[in-house]
């Protein structure tokens, strides 16, 4: 048997004009061929049909451009036809297609070759049949084998060095686009293609103009025989140190209709199904640098429960509805210690803390997505998202704060309850015209957010002041109860009209409007004074009633020139008046800031040949101050770190230039990408810190300043070595930040240089052995200009390896080890060199290996608990901290796979 495979790029959005396409397939004797497989792909559709007994075939309601049709039949050569892009007719008859018998067939010999990776303008497509995966593995495990894709232990997926933000299944969002929920549930053998898309958003896609930086989105294309199936899994496990895990999931796919229900519970810090990240303690910024470190990256000990439902269906021929509900509860307990040093002239303040934090986070989210294409090809999309977050947070700290003359020894306790409902609604309407290329697109986003926070703060310490003789001993005791209600409502609206200028260019006239309203009411009760006077005692100076409004309009023109498929350029210009208003009703004080920004945009993308392209983009953008920056109060609820908002802050304006070069060598399965970006921010919002006298008290406010810029460069290279069984990945990042801050009213510049380099090799030996080796190096260098020239240089080297062997068809043995070397940090606990060792044994059983018994040992050397280390060097601050993490445990887990295919007729 001879198997042949063709590939095309699937895009989510369609062009406005649909077509009906017909044709006939003949043999060399001009006789109609029956049963020819005919596949049509366009920028928005992938359609399949077969020819009838007369060789006749047809496609109806074909959307999009770049239409390509392939004809395949066993024993015949494949024929491909491309519809000219200039074809504007709604009814197209393809000239007769003649299939020629395959002359190179040798009886008894099968040659199968699937192109592994196909590179397009904004899409990289992995054809999964070209890769080898362990039978019955989940998609997450398969993704680790794809060149250019990394998956960290917590399920975060990186593609070409960037974090994947959303996931779709056959063009529809799965559980609101949650990545981990899809990758940890879908079996790898269901998947035909993985498409990594540079997604610029619905509004940009419909307009055809891209001025923003894209997100990385994955579209999972299922095999045809997996589009009608019921599948799922049940997992249960118990271990030492009272570890446990349990989950259940059931999914039903039925030719476009999808229904899923998934639930989980565990205390092993395993995010089986994440549904987004609840904002509890223990979360940290994810980094590609951690992708192949076998530590558990979650701080503290967690108990996690989650439950979710997802449903999507084609309600009618041109109507799609997707909806999901998810719930997550995360309870976290974290203990740790930190060191913070703030350098001032003649006054170096050090703060050493031991702390324990507790959180109980309840998170609900409901999403929906409605999309309808009208008979005249107009498009309407509505996407509401409602979330509700309820968090209890407890924070207890023992701290020792010292400078040259003063020592404070005491405790700080902060407990709070916070409730935060949020509603986002996005609506898009795209108007269709008979004239090709003419477009009218409108987009609106509404946001309604409110927050109610009750906070109880105790601050107590004893002070020894050595500036006096004899030293003076005093005590400080403060107890505040804070009630704060705040709300943020906003609207963003955009209208774009695109008109063809010539056959290869068009002009866009656009208008953008943005309005943000913030309100805050804050009341602070002094509990000690209330007890003393036997009545409520409120601190007027800490209370606030504040209204804030940010308003911006932008009108402009864009010109885009596309002479051919190899080159695209655009240039634009906009005028943006903006206003910031603030009002304090109690003080009858009014703040106002007006400005007019001139916003140019420009860019081009040149596909030099089929395997090399280069792009350059420039864009300007406003960033308004956040609520913490502008609220006009002197907040001394933490007596050692007073914060004062500045309601007269201006909006930032960033200028960003970005260039990317990509090279594909398809015949060698090689890919190279490099990117350089420069960002300069005018009116950058920076901190302004002051040490109060010779005390240990610091006060922080905010101001606008020029002088901030950053430069970022990265590269990645993927290639097989010797053969496809050995894969090499190289990833490098270089970041430079020129940070500005003010210290005691003196300007301070912090120049920070961060460099990381990762080398990874993956080896697969048939169906018996898989291994991975990784080496990563990180350099963090920071230099300060005030109060004196200072430099800190820290190094971190990681070496890791993982191996998996298949002893038989039913037994798998695996091990993982990583060794990290740290040096150059200020605190001794930051310079530890932990070794992480994990091992497991898996035994498959039952029919089709649907049952799996796993024996696992995590962190056999019990060193993961020392891995929660962090460092920051900003302004005149040096901050280093270590949090506890999950240590060694052993666990046995049972997993049962559930699958039901439809009966074949």
N, C-alpha and C positions, 0 to 999 in steps of 0.2 A: 504494500500500500504506500502511496506517496502522499504525504501531508504537506500542504502549503499554507503559508500564513502571510497575510498582509496587515499593515498597521496604519492607523490614521489618528489624528489628534481630535479629541472630543472637546468642544467648547460648550459652555453652559448656556450662552445666550445666542439668540437667533437674529438674523436680519429680518426686517419687517415684511418683505415680500415672499410669499410661499409659492411653490411651483408644483405642477403635476408633470411627472416625467414618465415616458413610455419608450419601449424599444423591443427588438426581436433579436434572439440569439440563434445563430445557424451553425451547422457543421460545414466542412469543406465542400460538401455536395449541395449546399444551399438548402438543407432540410432543417426545419426547426428542431432545436434540442430541448428536451424536457428534463427538468430537475437540475438546471444549472443554478448554483448558489450565487446570488447577486447581492452585493453589499454596497450601500451608499453612505458616504460620510460627508458632512459639511461642517461649517464652523459651529453649528448648533444641533445637528441631528446625526444619529447613527441608525440606519434602517436596513433591514434584511428581508429578502423575498427570494422566490425561486421561479423559474420559467415554467409555463404550462406546456401542454402537449404540443402546441404549435410554436413553442419557443418565445411566446409573448410574456412580457412582464411590465409592471407599472409601479410607481411610487406616487402617493398623494400627499399633499400638504408638506412639501419639503421646504424647510426653512434654512436661512443662512446662505453664506457664499462659500467659495472654495470647494465646490461640489466635485466629488471624486467617486467613480463607480468601478468596482472590480467584479470580474466574472471568473468563477472557478468551478471545475468539475473534475472528478477523478479521471486520470488518464489524459487530461488535456492541459495545455499551457494556459496560465493565467493571463487575462487581458484586463487592462486598466484604461478607463476613459476619464478625461477631465473636462468639465463643463466650463467654457470660457467665462471669465469674471464679467465680461461685457454683456453676457446674455441676460436680458431683463424680462423676457417673455414669461408669462405665468404657465404656459403649456409648451413643453419641450419634447420633441421626438428625437431620440438618439439614433444616429445611423446604424444600420445592421452590424451586429458584432459577430465575427466568425471565430470559433474556437478551433485551434489546430491540435491534433493529437500530439502527446508528449513523446518525442522521438528518443529521448535519452533514458527511457525506462529499462531497467535490468530486472528480469524476473527474480523474485525472492529477496530483493534488496530494497531497503527503505532508507531514505536520506531525509532527515528532519533538521531544519535549521531555522530557529526563530530569532529575529533580531532582538537582542536583549533590551537595548535602550534606544529610543527615538527622540531626537532633540528638535523642538519647534521654537517658534518665536517667543512664546510665553509659557510653554509647556514642555516638561520632560516626562516622557512616558516609558514606564517599565513594563515590558511584556513578561508576565510572571511565568509563562511556560518555558522561558529560556533559563530559569533559575531552578536550582534544586533545593527543596525544603524537606524537612522531616515530615513523614506522613502524619496527618491530623494536627499539625502545628497551627497555632493561632497566627493572625496577621502580624501581631507585634513581633513575634519571633522571625517571621519571614522578612519583615522590613529591615531587620538588622543585617541581612545578607545582601541588600541592594547597595550598589556603589553610590556614594554621595549622601546616604541616609544614615543617621545615627539615632539610637533610641536609648535614653537614660533609664536607670533602674525604676524611677517613679513613673515611667510611661511617656515622658515628654519626647516628642519626635522632632528631629532637626533635619531639614533638607537643604543641601548646598550651604550649610553653615548657618541657616536661619531657622528659628523655631516655627513649626507649623501651627497656625492659629485656628484652623477649622477643618472639618472633614465632611465629605459628601459621599453618598452611596448612589451610584447611577444618577448623578446630578442633583440629588436631593439631600438636604442636611439631615444627618443622623444624630438624634438626641441633641438638637440645637447646634450641631457642629462640633460636639465634644470629641476630642481626638482619642483620649484614652478609652472611652466607652466603646468606640468602634474597633480600635486595634486589639483590645483585650477580649472581644466577643466574636468577631468574624473569623471563621476558619480560613486559612490561607488558600486551601485548594478550591474555595468558592470564587476566588478572585482571578479575573482574566488580565486586568491591567491596573496599574497604579499610575495616576497622572498627577504630577506635582505642578501646580499652576501658579504663576504670578498673577494674583487676583487684585485688580484695581478698584473693585466695588461695582455694584450694579449701575450706579449713575454714570461713572466713567465709561463702562462698557457700552451702555446704550448710546452715549454721545460719540464714542469713538476717539475721545481725547483723554490722554493719561498724563496728569501733572503731579499726582501724589505717588509716594513710594508704595509699591505693592506689598500685600501680605502673601505668605506661603499657604496655599490651600491644597489639600489632597482630595482627589476624586477617585473613588474605588469603583471600578467597572466589573460587574459580576459576569461569570460565565452564563451562557444562555440557559443551561440546565440547572443553574442555581437561582434563577429568578422565580421559581416556584418550589419552595422548600420550607419546611419547618425545622428549626434547629435550636440548640441551646446547650446548657451545661449546668451541672450541679457540683459544687465543691464544698468539702468540709474537712477541717483539719484541727488538730490539737497538738500542743507542744509543751516543752518545759517552760518554767517561769510564767505559767498560766497564760501562755500564748494560745490564741485560737483564731480561726478564720472560717467563714462560711459565705457562700454566694449561690445564687440561682438566677438563671436567665433563660428566657424563651423568646424566640424571634420567628416571625412568619413573613416570608416574602412571597408575593403572588402577582407576578407580572405588573409591577408598578405600585401595588398596595403593600405597605410595610407596617407591621405591628411588632413592638418589642416591649417586654417588661423585664426589668433587671433589678436585683436587690443584693446587698452585701452587708456583712458585718465582720470586723476584725480588730485586733489590737496589735498587729504586726507592722503598722505604718505602711500597709499596702493599699495604694489607691486603685483598687480593682476597677471602680467606676467613679469618675471624678465629678462629672456634671458641673464643671467649673470649679474654682477654688474658693471655698468658704474662707472668710477673712479672719481665721483664728490664728493663735500663736503657733509658731513652728513652720510657717511658710517662709520661703526665701526666694530670692531671684534665681532663676534657673540659668545655667550656663552650659554651653557646649563643652567647656573644659571638663565637666563632670561626667560626660557621656559614657566613658568606659572606666570609671572608677567604681569599684564594687562595694563602696560604702552605702549605707542607708542615709540619704541626704535630708531626712526629716528630723528636726529638733524635738527633743522631749519624747514622752510616751503618749500614744494616741489611742483612743477608742473611736472608731469610725463606723457609722451606719449610713446606708444610702439606699434609695429606692427611686425608680424612674419608669416612666411610660413614654413610648414614642409611637406616633401613628402618622402615616402619610398615604395619600391616595390621589389618583387622577379622578376627580369628581365628574368631570366631563372630558370631552376630547381635548379641549384647550384650557382646562382648569386643573390646577394642582393645589392641594392643601396638605401642609405638614404641621403637626403640633406635638408638643412634648411637655411633660411635667417631671420635675426632679426634686428630690428632697435629700439633704445630707445633714447629718449631725456629727460634729467632731468635737471630742473632748480631749484637751491637751494639758499635760503637766510638764513644765520645763524648769530645770534648775541650772544655774550657771554662775559664772563670775566674769567681771569685765574690768578693764583698765582704761581710763580716759585722762589724757594729759592735755591741758590747754596752756600754751606758752604766751606769756606777756612779758614786757620789759620789767625786770625786777620783781616779777610775780608769776611764778610757775605753779599752776593749780593742778593737782592730781586727785582723781576720784577713783577709788577702788570699791567695787560693789560685789556682794554675793546676793543672789536673788532667786526667787521662786515665783513663777507665773502659772496661772491656771486660767483656762478658757473653756466655755461651753457654747458652741456656735451652732445655731439652727438656721439652715438656708433652704428656702423654697424658690423655685423658678418655674414659670410657665412661658413657653414660647409658641408662636404660631407663624406660619408663612403661607400666604395666599397669593397665587399668581394666576392671572387669566389673560388669555389672548383673544381679543374680540375678532369678529368676522372681517373687519377692515384692517386687521393686524395691529391695532393698538394694544399696548401692554399695560396692565395694572398689577402692581405688587403692593401688598400690605404685610408688614412684619412687626407685630407687637411682642414685647418681652416684658413680663412682670416678675419682679423678684422681691422677696421679703427676707430680711436678715435680722435675727435676734441673737445678741451676743452678751454673755456674762464674762467679765474679765477681772481677774484678781492679780495683783502685783505687790509682792512684799520684798523689800530690799534692805539689806544691812550695808551701810556705806561709811567709808572713811575718806573725808575730803581734807586735803592739806595744801598749804602753800609754805612760804618761807617762815611765816610767823604764826599762822593760825591753824588749828586742828579742830575739825568737826567730826564727832563720832555719834552716829545715831541710826534711825530707821526711817524708811519712807514706805507708806502703804497706800495703795490706790485700788479701789474696787469700783466697778461701773457696770451698769446695765444699759444696753443700747438697742434701739429698734429702728430699722431702716427700710421702709418700703420704697420701691423704685419702679417706675413705668417708663419704658421707651417705646415709641411707635415710629416706624419708618414707612413712608409711603412714596411710591414712584409711579409716574405715568409717562409713557412714551407714545407720542402721537405719530401715526403713520401717514405718509403722503404718497401720492402716485409718482411724483418726481423722485427718481432714485437719488439717494444721498441727502435729501432734505429731512431734517429731524427737529422735533420739538420735545424736549424732555424736562419734566418737572420732578423735583425731589423735595420731600419735607421730613424732618425728624423732630419729634416732640419728646421732651423729657420732663418727668415730674418726680422729684426726689425729696423726701423729708427724713428728718432724723430727730429722735428724742433720746436724750442721754441723761442719766442720773449717775452722779459720781461722788464717792465718799473718799476724801483724801486726808491722811494723817501724816504730818511731817514733824519729827521730833529728833533733837540731837543736843549734845553737850559740846560747848566751845571752850577751848583753851587758847587764850590770846597771849603769846609770848612777847609781844611788843611792849608790854608793860612789866614792871618789876614791883612786886612779884607777879608771875603770870596770873591773868584774870580768868576765872571759871564762871561761865554763864550757861543757862539752859534755854532752849527754844522749843516751844510746843505750839503746834498749829493744827486745827481740825476744821476743814471746810466740807460743806455739802453743796454740790453744784448741780443745778437743774438747767439744762440747755435744750432749746428747741430751735431747729434750723430747717430751712427749706431752700431748694434750688429748682427753679423751673426754667426751662429753656426751649427755644425753637430755632431751628436752622432750616432755611428754605432756599432752594436754588432753581433757577429756570435757565435753560439753554436752548438757543435756536441755531441750528446748523444749516448752512446753505452752501451747495456746491459753487465754487468760484470758477473752476475750469474742470476738465475731465480728470485731472490729477490733484486737485486741491479744493479745500473748502474753508469757509470762514465761520467762526462761532461767535455769537453775541451772547453774553451770559450776565446774570445778576445773582448775587448771593446775599442773603440777609441772615444775621445771627443776633439773637437776643437772649440774655441770661439774667434772671432775677434771683437774688439771694436775700434771705431774711434770717435774722438771728435774734433770739431773746435768751439772755443768760442771767441767772440769778444765783448769787453765792451767799450761803448762810454760814456764819461763824458759829460752829457748834459750842465752842468753849464759852463764848459770850452769851449764847442762848441759855446755857446752863447757869451762868453767873447771874444774869438778870431775870431768869425765869420767863423769858419771852423771846420770840423769834428775833434774831439780830442779823440783819443783812448788811453785807459790805458793799456800799454804794459804788465805790471806785472799781470794783470788779464786775459789777453788773453791766449789761449792755442791751440796748434795743437798736438794731442796725439794719438798714436797707441798702442794698447795693445793686447796681444795674450795669451790665456791659452790653453795648449796642454797636453793631458793625454792619455796614453795607459795602458791597463791592460790585462794581460794574466794569466790564472789560471786554476785550476782543482777543480771540485766538485765531491764528492762521496756521493751517496744517497743509503740508505739501507731501504727496506720496506719488512720485513719478512712476514707480514700479514696486514690485514686492520686496525689493532689496533695500529700499531707502524710505525713511519717514522722518520728517522734521516738523517742528512747530515753534512758533514764536507768539508771545502774547503780552498784553499789558493791561493792568487794571488800576483803578483808583479806589482806595478804601478809606473813607472817613469812619472814625470810631469815637465813641464816647464812653467814659466810665463815670458813674455817679455814685456817691455815697451820702447817706443821710442818717444822722443821729437825732431822733425825735426828742429825746429827753434834754439833750444839750442844745437843740435847735441849731446843729452844725451841719453844713452842707459842703461836700467835696465834689469837684468836677475836673475831669481831664479830657481834653479834645485833641485829636491828632488826625492827620491825613497821611496815609501811607501810599506810596507809589510802588506797585507790585509787578515787576516783570517776571515772565516765565519763558523758558526756552529749552529746547532739547532736540536731539536727533537720535535715530537708531539706524545703523548701516549694516546690512547683512552683506559683508564683503564677498563671501561665497557661501555654499551650502553648509559649511562647517565652521564659519568664523563670523562673529558679529560684534559690533562695538556701539555703545550708547553713551550719551552725555545728557544730563538734565539739570536744570536750575529751577528752583522754586522759592518764593518768599511766603512766610506764614506768620500770623499773629498768635501769641500765647498769652492768655489773660492770667492775672494772679489768682492763686487759689484762696480759699476761705481763711486759712491760717495766716496768710500774709497780710490780709487787709483788715481783719476784725480789730477795731480800735479800742483795745483794753490792755491794761498792764496785768498780765496773768502771773501772779506769784503763788499759785497753788503748789508749785515746787519752789520752795524758798531759795534754793541754791541756783536755779536756772529760770530766771524770769524772762517771759516772752512778751513783747509789745508789738502789736500789729501796726501797720502803716496804711491808712486808708487812701493816701495820696499816691500810691504806687501806679506806675504806668504799665501798659501792656508791653510784653517783649515782642521783638520782631526778629525772626531768624531768617538768614540767607543760607541756603544749602545748595551746593553743587555736588553732583554725584556722577561717576563714570564707571561703566562696567564693560569688561572685555571677556567674551566667551569663545572657547575653541572646542569643537567636537571632532573627534577622529573616529568615525563610526566603525570602520573596518577593524580598528584595534580596540574598540570599546573603551576609548579614553575620553575624559572630559576635563577641561581646565577653565576656571573662572577666577577673575580677579576684580576687585572693586576698590575704588578710592572715593572718599567723601570728605568734603570740607564744609564746616558749619560755623557761621559767625552770627552772634546774637547781639542785637542792639537793645539797649535798655534792659539788660539782663537783670533779673531779680536775684539779689545776693544778700547774704547775711551781714549784719553789722553788729559785732559783739563788743561788749565793754566789761572790763573788770571793775567792780565797784570798790574804789579805794584799795586798801591792802587786805580786804576780806577775801573769802573764797566764793563770794557770790558773783555770778555772771549774768548779764542782761543781753538778750538778743532781740534785735529788730531787723527790718528789711528795707533795702533801698535799691534803686536802679543804678546800674553802672554799665559802661561800655568796656570793651577789652576782652570779653570772653570769646573763645573759639575752641573748636576741637577738630582733629583730623583722625580719620579712621580708614584703615586699609586691611583687606583680607584677601586670601587666595585659597583655592582648594584644587586638588588634582586627584583624579581617580584613574587607575589603570590596572589591567591584569598584568601579572608578571609570569613570563614563560608560557602560561596557559590560563584558562578561565578559572582554574581551581584556586589560584593564588591571587588575591586582590589587594592592591595597595591604595590607601587613602592618605593624602597629605592635606592638613588644614593649618593655616597660619593667620593670626590676627595681631594687628598693631594699632593701639589707640594712644592718642596724645591729647591731654586736656590742659588748656590754659585757664584755670579757674581764678575768679576774682572774689575777694571778700574784704571786709573792713574790720579792723581790730583796734579798739581804742581810737577810733576815727582816723586810723592810718590805713592806707591801701595796702593790701597783701595779695601777692600773686603766688598761686600754687601750680607748679608745672608737674603734671603726673604722666608718666610713660608706662604703658602696660603692653607687654608682648607675650604672646602664647604661641606655641608650636606643637602640633600633634602629628604623630606618625602611627598609622595603624595598618596591620596586615591581617587578612583573613584567609584561612586555608581550609579547603573542603576536599576530602579524599573519598570519592564515590559516595556510597551510602553508609560508610563505616566510621568516619571521623571528621570532626569540625574543630577548628581552633582559631583563636583571635589573640593578637599581641598588640599592645598599645603603649606608646611612650609620649608623654606630654610634659612640656616645660612652661613655667609661668614666671615672668619677671615683673615686679611692681616697684617702680621707682618714683618717689615724690620729692620735690624740692620746694622750699619755702623762702620767701624774701623778708618776712617779718615775723617776730621781732628781731631775728638775726638769721643769716643764711644757714639753712639746715637741710640735710638730705637723709632719706630713708630708702634703703634698697632691700627688698625681700625676694627670695627665690623659692620656687616649689617645683619639684620634679616627681612625676608619677610614672611608674612602670606597672603594667598589668597584663595578665594573660588569662584566657579562659579556654577550656577544652571540653569536648563532649565526644564520647565514644559509644558506638552502638554495638554492645556485646553480642546481641542477637536481635532478631526481629522484634523482640518483646522487652529487652532490657537495655537501659541507657544509663551510663555513668558519666557524671560531669563534675568539674571543679573550676573555681575562680579564685584568683589571687591578685592583689594589688599592693604595691609598696610605694609610699609617698615620703619624700624627703623635703623638709622645710628648714629655712634658715633666714636670718636677717631681721626677724621680727623683734619688737621691743620686749614682749612678754615671753617668759620661758614656756608657758603652756602652748604658745603658737608654734614653737620650734620642735614639736614632737614628730616622730617618724613612724606612723602606725602601719601595721601589716594586716590586711584584711584577707581572710581565707574562708571561702564557702565551698560546700560540697553537697552533692545530692545523688540519689539513686532512684530511677524511675522504672516501674514494671507495668507494662501494658497487658491487658487481658480482655476477655469477652470477644464476641464477634466483631470484626473490623476494628479491633483495638479501641473500643469505645470507653473502656475502663482504664484508669491510670492511678496507680498507687505510687506516691512520691515520699521518699525519706530524705529529709533535708537537715543539714547543719549550717547555721548562719553564724558568721564571725567566730570561727572556731578558736581563735586566739584572744577573743574578748577585747578587741581594741577599737571597735567602731564607736563605743561610748565616748571616746576622747576626740572624735572627729569634728564636732560642731564648732569650728573656729572661724572667726571673721575679723577683718581689719578694714578700717577706713582712715584716710588721711586727707582731711578737708580743712582749708583755712589754717588756723593755728591749732587744730585738734588732731590728736593721734588717738584712735580708738581701736582696741583689740578685745575680743570676747570669746568665751568658750561656753557652749551649752551641752547638756547631756543628750545622749542619743541611745537608741536601742542597742543592747549588748547581746552576748552570745545566747542562742537558744537552739533547741532541736525540735523538729516538728515532723509529724506524719500527716499526709494529706491525701484524700481520695477525691478523684475527679471523674464524673460520669458525663460523657458526651451524648447528646440527644439529637438525632437526625431522622427526618422522615421526608422522602421524596415522593412526588405524585406517581401514581400507578401509570405505567406506560400503556397506551392504547394499542 
